Amino acid sequence: MPELPDVEGFRRFWAEHAEGRTVRRVVTTDPAIVRNATTTALDRALRGRTFAPAVRHGKWLISGTEDGPAILFHFGMTGWFLWGDSPTEPEPRHRHDRVIVELAEGEVRYRNMRKLGGVWLAHDDAEANAITGGLGPDALSVDRRRFRELLAPRRGGVKAVLMDQTFVAGIGNLLADEILWQARVHPKRRLETMSPEDRDRLFDAMRKVVRESVGAHGDYIEQKRTWLLHVRGAPGAVCPRCHTPLERTTAAGRTTWFCPSCQALPVEAAA
């Protein structure tokens, strides 16, 4: 599933191809992908509007128009953007190109095979905030002080909290495994058993993983060869740090990989 670094890549793509450009029309090939408006309403709201700089908040991309409404994208598990060179003689569109934003110089295609996620229309900031559902601060920008404040009242398993978008926005299953591995914290560790030093180490790992994955500008899993993610799920995978065979469990309802040596779980700390 696209997580914060992937959606940041989509934001940069959108900035390159759509920002500052005027919409000719919006074509929707699957009406169900537009979650809160009709396809006609989406087209009418955006046609003739010029896109302002887009904002990414966690896994959401929000692209406003100059003095007008915004289009919101969530990419689910299989969503991404493609560019078509010409709206008059475009490359053949794929059957999974659900929404096509035609511009004077080309078109941005929102492709989503499994139709999780989708596209929303917001007429103002309040409507956009209601759609995104009370997100916590973005994981790329949250500072240590705010992280401590948000973590203080939380209880339960640490991985579940990391993936809770109302805590911090943008961390999914893969990034959570990497953060916990780098912090040397078992994914089923209970927050109540973590010391202030443990929590600071968790923040440091989160900041490092998010910043470096965004900075990789592409396939950060392939590029980060010393990370858990590079071998996560591979047959016979061992810990990149201590070479102990990795183990798999379920935490926060998701398949989870960890090192039983580096991330040992105290008996009293189990979630």
N, C-alpha and C positions, 0 to 999 in steps of 0.2 A: 504494500500500500504506500502511495506517495506520502512522505513525511516532510517535515519542515525544510530540509535542504533541497528536496525535489521540487517543492512548491516555490521555493525561492528561485530555482532555475526557471520555472514557468513564469514567474514575475519578470525576470530579466528578458525572457523571450517576448513576453507581452510588451515590455517597455521598448524593445527594439522594433517591433513590428506594428504595434497599435497605438501607443501613446502619441498624442499630438496629431492623430489622423482622424478623418471624419468618416462616419459610418454611412455607407450607401444603403445597405439594408442588412437585416439579420434573417438568415434562413435556418429553420429548425426542421430537421428530417424526422425527429421523433418527439412529438409533443409532450410525452411523459417526462422527458428529461428537464423540462422547465417546470420547476416545482411549485411556484406560487403565482403564475400568470399564464395567460394564453400565449400562444406563439405570435398571434397578431399584436397583442399588447406589448410584448417584448420588442418586436420590430418597430412599432410606432413610437415607443418610448426612446429608442436609441437612434432611429434613422435621422440623419442630418446632424447628429451630435458629434462633438470632438472629444476624444478621450483625454482626460487629465492623468497625471501620474498615478499608477495603481499602488495599492497597499497590500502587503501580505501580512496576515495575522494568523500565526500558527499554520494550519493546513488550508486556510481560506485565502483566496485572492479576490480583492475588491477593487473594481475598476470604475471609478466615477467618471462622469462627463462634466465638461465645463458648464457650471450653473444648471446641471440637470441630474437625472437619475443615474444609478450605478447598476452594473451587472456583477453578480457574485458567482464565483466558480468554486465548487468543491470537487476534488478529483477522485474520491472514492478509492477503489483498489486499482482501477485500470484506466483512469483518465489522464490525458496529456494534450498538448497543443501541437499543431502542425501549421506550416505556412504554405499557402498556394500563391504562386507568382502573379496570376492574372485572374480577375473575376470574370473577364469576357472569354478567355480561353484557358480555363483552369485545368490542372492535372485532374485525372478522374478522381472523383470523391469516393471514399471508402464507405461501405454500408454502416460503419460505426462512427462516422463523422456526424455527430448528433446536432451540433449547433455551428453554423458558419457565419462569422462576422465579416461581411464584405466591405472592403475599404477601396478607396480610389486606386491604390497601387497593388492590391492583392487581397488576400483573405486569410484570416486566422480560423483554423478549424479546431473545434473541441471534440476530440475523439474519446469515446468511452465505451469499451466493449460490453462490460457487465452492467452498466447503467447505475452503479452505485455513485453516491455523490449527486451532482447535477448542477443546474444553473438557476439562479434566482434574480429577480428584479427588485431593486429597492429605490424608493423615491426620495428618501432622505436618510440622514445618519441614524435616526432612531429606528427606522425600519430595518436598516442594515444590521444594527446591533441586535434587534429582536431575532433576525434570521440566524445569526451566528451563535446565539444561545448563551450569552454570559461567559465568554471566554476569559480565562486568566491572562496575565501578561504574556507576551510572546517570549518563548524560551531563548531567543537570540538576544533579547534586550533586557531581560530581568536582571537586577543586580543582587548582590549577596544579601543585603539588608532586607529587601522585599522577599527574597526566597525564604529566608529564615522566618519572616512574619507569616507567610502563607503556609509554611510547613508546621508551625507551632501547634495549631489546633487539630492537625490531622492525626488519624489513627489508622491502624491496619497495615497491610502489606505495602512495602515501599514501591514495588513495580506498579501496583494498581494506582498509587498516587501519582507517580511520574506520568502515567498515561492518561490521567484525568485532565481533560482539556479546560476544566474550570480552575485547575491548579496553575499550571502553566500550559500554554498552547503550543502545539507543534510536535510533541514527543509521541511517537508510536511504538509499536512492538520492537522493531529492530533497534532504533536509537536507545530505547530503554535498556535492552540487553547490553548494548555497548557501554552505556553510562555506568551501569551497575558493575560490569566487569572491570572497567577502569577505576572505579571507586572501591573495588574489592568488597562489594556488598552482595550478599546472597539475595536473589530476587524475591524470596519469601520472608525476608527479614521484616519484623514488625517495627514500625516507626518509633513506637514507645520505648524500644530497647536501644535506640541509636543515640549516642552522645552528641553534644554540640560539635565535637571534632568529626564524628562520623558524618554529620549533616553538612558540615563545611566541605568535607571531602567529596560528598555527593554533588554539591553545587559546583565545585571545581571541575569535576569530571563532566558534568552536564555542559558547562560553559565551553570546555575544551572540545568535546565531541561535536556540539552544535556549530561552533565557530569553524572548526577544521573541516567538517563535512560540507558546510556552505562554501568555504574557501577552495574546496577541491574543484569546483566548477564542472561537475560531471559525475562520473561513476565513482563516488567516494568509497564505495565498498571495494571496488577493484583497486583503487589507488592506495588505500590505507592497509598495506600488507601486514602491519604489526597489530592490527585491530582484531578483536573477536569476530567482527562481521565478515572479515575476509575468509574465515574458515567455518563460520557458523552454519550448521546443518550439513556440512560435507561428511561423507563416509569416513569414519576413523579419525575425525578431527581432534586435534590436541590444542591445549591452551597455548597461544602464542608467547606467553610470558614464562610459564613453568613447565610446559610440555605434558601436563597431566591430561588424560583423555577427557574431553568435554562430556557433560551430562545434559539430558533433556528432562524438563518437567513442565507442568502447567502452572502458570501464575497469572493472576488477573484474567483468567479465562483464555489465555493465549499460550501457544507453544513457546517455550523459553529455554535458552541454552546458557550454560554457566560452567565455570571451572570449580569443581568441588574442593580443590585445594586453595586457590586464591580467594574464593568466595565462601569459605566455610561458614556454616550456619550454627551459631550457638543454640543448644537445645531450647533454652528459655526464650529465644528470639523468633521462633517460627510463627508465621502468619497463619 
